């Protein structure tokens, strides 16, 4: 059996998706440590696309293994509760401020996205797809599906929002003079969900825990506020 044929045969196995994803992300992390502007998710996704095209591997075959990796997103998200628990006293002291900030931020995100689509003459379907972009992916995708949007495009909007928020959010806040750990964590967690929270964890366990709390509250607020705002903007 030739090498290309052997690679294609191996690529049909679920283990290929697991190995390709893990190795691509590990390589992307090494590049990110050297060149900070190379975001690991961009590099990892790009590398996987090139690999699948080069080996002529159908996405469905890769996804069998990729879904095994995605399964661990749940436990990883739950693990955010550890730094959150360590910040319990601080959270209780600032509970009202955190709740109000996340609520206002979530409403602003939904309304501004919907207003932009309406202003540009976008369809109802596109509006439903774009509005929940700042919620964490599972919540955003389910909202898009139930509202009659395009779940696949909704996932793209959500990931891009998280990537941009994690890349420029903390720096932009510091440029504006907002440097407190609580303020930065709540802002990034609300706007950039899990991807932004992952960036915060790399900087500080405290910020990671607070960002995880903001992400969770933002998901709940988005789920509750989406339909009233969607109906108001596009009756």
C-alpha positions in Angstrom: 0.0 0.0 0.0 1.4 3.4 -1.0 2.0 6.1 1.6 -0.9 8.4 0.5 -3.3 5.4 0.5 -2.1 4.4 4.0 -2.7 7.9 5.2 -6.2 8.1 3.8 -7.0 4.7 5.4 -5.7 6.0 8.8 -7.6 9.2 8.4 -10.9 7.3 8.2 -10.4 6.2 11.8 -11.8 8.3 14.7 -8.4 8.4 16.3 -7.1 10.4 13.4 -9.4 13.3 14.3 -8.3 13.2 17.9 -4.6 13.1 17.1 -4.8 15.7 14.3 -6.7 18.1 16.6 -4.4 17.7 19.6 -1.2 17.9 17.6 -2.4 20.9 15.5 -3.3 22.8 18.7 0.0 21.9 20.4 1.9 23.2 17.4 -0.3 26.3 17.3 0.5 27.0 21.0 4.3 26.8 20.3 3.9 29.3 17.4 1.9 31.5 19.7 4.6 31.6 22.3 7.0 32.8 19.7 4.7 35.1 17.7 2.0 36.5 20.1 -0.1 37.8 17.2 -0.7 34.2 15.9 -3.8 33.1 17.8 -3.8 29.3 18.4 -7.3 28.8 17.3 -6.7 30.5 13.9 -3.5 28.5 13.4 -5.0 25.2 14.5 -8.1 25.6 12.4 -6.1 26.6 9.3 -3.6 23.8 9.8 -6.5 21.2 10.1 -8.2 22.6 6.9 -4.9 22.3 5.0 -4.3 18.7 6.3 -7.9 17.5 5.4 -7.6 19.0 1.9 -4.2 17.5 1.3 -5.3 14.0 2.4 -8.7 14.4 0.8 -10.4 13.5 4.0 -14.1 14.2 4.2 -15.1 16.5 7.1 -17.6 13.8 8.3 -14.7 11.4 8.8 -12.6 13.9 10.7 -15.6 14.9 12.8 -16.0 11.4 14.3 -12.7 12.0 16.1 -13.2 15.7 16.5 -16.4 15.1 18.4 -14.5 13.1 21.0 -12.3 16.2 21.7 -15.4 18.4 21.8 -16.9 16.1 24.4 -14.4 17.4 26.9 -15.5 21.0 26.5 -18.2 20.2 29.1 -15.8 19.0 31.8 -13.4 21.8 30.9 -16.2 24.4 31.4 -17.2 22.9 34.7 -13.5 23.1 35.8 -13.9 26.9 35.6 -15.8 26.5 38.9 -12.5 25.8 40.8 -11.1 29.3 40.4 -14.6 30.7 40.8 -15.0 28.9 44.1 -11.7 30.5 45.3 -13.1 33.9 44.5 -16.4 33.3 46.3 -16.0 36.0 49.0 -15.0 38.6 46.4 -17.9 37.7 44.2 -20.4 38.1 47.1 -19.0 41.5 47.9 -19.5 42.7 44.3 -22.5 40.5 43.3 -24.8 43.4 42.5 -22.2 45.2 40.3 -21.2 42.0 38.5 -24.8 41.1 37.8 -25.8 44.5 36.6 -22.7 44.9 34.4 -23.2 41.5 32.7 -26.9 42.1 32.2 -26.3 45.5 30.6 -23.4 44.1 28.5 -25.5 41.2 27.2 -28.5 43.4 26.3 -26.1 45.8 24.5 -24.5 43.0 22.6 -27.8 41.5 21.4 -29.3 44.9 20.5 -26.3 46.3 18.8 -25.9 43.2 16.5 -29.6 43.2 15.7 -29.6 46.9 15.0 -26.6 46.7 12.7 -28.2 43.9 10.6 -31.5 46.0 10.5 -29.6 49.1 9.5 -27.8 47.3 6.6 -31.1 45.8 5.4 -30.2 42.2 6.4 -32.7 39.5 6.5 -34.6 38.2 9.5 -32.6 35.0 9.2 -29.3 36.8 9.3 -30.5 38.9 12.3 -31.4 35.7 14.2 -28.0 34.2 13.4 -25.9 37.2 14.5 -27.6 38.5 17.6 -26.6 35.9 20.2 -22.9 36.0 19.1 -21.6 36.9 22.5 -23.1 33.9 24.3 -21.1 30.7 24.7 -21.3 28.5 21.6 -23.7 25.8 22.8 -26.2 28.4 23.9 -25.8 30.7 20.9 -26.2 27.8 18.4 -29.3 26.5 20.1 -30.8 30.1 20.2 -30.1 30.5 16.5 -31.6 27.1 15.6 -34.8 27.8 17.5 -35.1 31.3 16.1 -34.9 30.0 12.5 -31.4 31.3 11.8 -28.4 29.4 10.3 -26.6 27.4 13.1 -23.4 26.9 11.1 -23.0 30.6 10.4 -24.0 31.3 14.0 -21.1 29.2 15.2 -18.8 31.2 12.9 -20.0 34.5 14.3 -19.7 33.2 17.9 -16.1 32.0 17.4 -15.0 35.1 15.6 -16.5 37.2 18.4 -14.6 35.2 21.0 -11.4 35.4 19.0 -11.5 39.1 18.5 -12.5 39.7 22.1 -9.7 37.6 23.4 -7.1 39.2 21.1 -7.9 42.9 21.6 -10.3 43.1 24.5 -7.9 43.3 27.5 -5.6 45.6 25.6 -8.4 47.9 24.6 -9.7 48.1 28.1 -6.3 49.0 29.5 -5.9 51.6 26.8 -9.2 53.1 28.0 -7.8 53.1 31.6 -9.8 50.1 32.8 -7.2 48.0 34.6 -9.0 46.4 37.6 -9.0 42.6 37.5 -12.8 42.4 38.2 -13.7 45.0 35.6 -11.5 43.4 32.9 -12.7 39.9 33.7 -16.4 40.8 33.6 -16.1 42.8 30.4 -14.1 40.1 28.5 -16.2 37.2 29.9 -19.4 38.9 28.9 -18.3 39.9 25.4 -16.0 37.0 24.4 -17.4 34.0 26.3 -15.2 30.9 26.7 -12.5 31.9 24.3 -12.0 35.2 26.1 -12.1 33.4 29.5 -9.3 31.1 28.3 -7.2 34.2 27.6 -8.0 35.5 31.1 -7.0 32.2 32.8 -3.5 32.4 31.1 -3.0 35.8 32.7 -4.5 35.2 36.1 -6.6 32.5 37.9 -8.6 35.2 39.6 -9.5 36.8 36.3 -10.3 33.4 34.8 -12.8 32.6 37.6 -14.5 35.9 37.4 -14.6 35.7 33.6 -16.2 32.3 33.8 -18.9 33.7 36.1 -19.6 36.5 33.7 -19.7 34.0 30.8 -22.3 31.9 32.6 -24.5 34.8 33.6 -24.3 36.3 30.0 -25.5 32.9 28.6 -28.5 33.0 30.8 -29.3 36.6 30.1 -28.9 36.1 26.4 -31.2 33.1 26.4 -33.9 35.1 28.3 -33.5 38.4 26.5 -33.0 37.3 22.9 -36.6 36.7 21.8 -38.1 40.0 23.2 -35.3 42.0 21.5 -35.4 40.0 18.3 -39.2 40.5 18.1 -38.8 44.2 18.7 -36.1 44.7 16.1 -37.8 42.5 13.5 -41.5 42.2 14.2 
